[in-house]
Amino acid sequence: MIVKEKKPIDIVYYSEHPVSARRLDIVKITIVKWNDGEEENEPTIPPRFADASGVSTVARLRVPLYRLPVKNLKTRTGEDGREWYIVDYKLRVRYTSSETVYELRHNDKGYGSVEAEYV
């Protein structure tokens, strides 16, 4: 992926949360980078797990899903008989020379910035 300054990148996420909780919570996401040590013209398949060799943590995000209005979310009945919110959301990432900004988005509407702790 080529990153261009000021051009946003949308990353799609999906999660489910019990309706009985009455409110969505904070979702924690870890951003990692992978350095395979190979030449750029010889791509290899990245590892599946963050604790694999060559993988290091860049940042930890705290995504405030509680900002999303639950009335706009779809629900489904799980195998356990409980109702679950289906939450499809995006993190819009914008890079500039001085900062990286993460924004929570749902149904093409912004719901504020996302807290990022850089490691």
Sequence and secondary structure as in RCSB ss.txt:
>XXXX:A:sequence
MIVKEKKPIDIVYYSEHPVSARRLDIVKITIVKWNDGEEENEPTIPPRFADASGVSTVARLRVPLYRLPVKNLKT
RTGEDGREWYIVDYKLRVRYTSSETVYELRHNDKGYGSVEAEYV
>XXXX:A:secstr
    TT  EEEEEEEEEEGGG S  EEEEEEEEE   S TTS     SSTTSTTEEEEEEEEEEGGGS GGGSEE
EE TTS EEEEEEEEEEEEE SS EEEEEEETTEEEEE EEEE 
